Structures are given as structure tokens and as C-alpha cells.
Amino acid sequence: MISTNDLRTGLTIEVDGEVYSVVDFQHVKP
């Protein structure tokens, strides 16, 4: 399983048989 720290713009992942591409990533401190 991928963690939130591994998410980067341009990353392509497969979730439940569907392919997703990260097009925007924003880090917000709580």
C-alpha cells in the first residue's frame, strides 16, 4: 500500500483495478 508520503505529482497508481494519475499535490500543515 502506498503512503501519503509517497504521493508526488506525475505518479501513476492502480487502486481496485483502476488507474489514477496524480496531477496536483498540495501539502497542508494541520
C-alpha positions as CSV (number, residue, x, y, z in Angstrom):
1,M,0.0,0.0,0.0
2,I,1.2,3.5,-0.8
3,S,1.6,6.0,2.0
4,T,0.8,9.7,1.8
5,N,4.5,10.5,1.9
6,D,4.9,8.6,-1.4
7,L,2.4,10.8,-3.3
8,R,4.1,13.0,-5.9
9,T,2.9,14.9,-9.0
10,G,3.1,12.7,-12.0
11,L,2.8,9.5,-10.1
12,T,0.5,6.8,-11.6
13,I,-1.1,4.3,-9.2
14,E,-3.6,1.5,-9.5
15,V,-6.4,1.3,-6.9
16,D,-9.0,-1.5,-7.1
17,G,-8.2,-2.2,-10.7
18,E,-8.5,1.5,-11.8
19,V,-5.5,3.6,-12.8
20,Y,-5.1,7.0,-11.3
21,S,-2.5,9.7,-12.1
22,V,-1.6,12.4,-9.6
23,V,-1.9,15.7,-11.4
24,D,-1.6,18.1,-8.5
25,F,-0.2,17.7,-5.0
26,Q,-0.5,20.2,-2.1
27,H,0.9,19.8,1.4
28,V,-1.0,21.5,4.1
29,K,0.1,21.6,7.7
30,P,-2.7,21.0,10.2
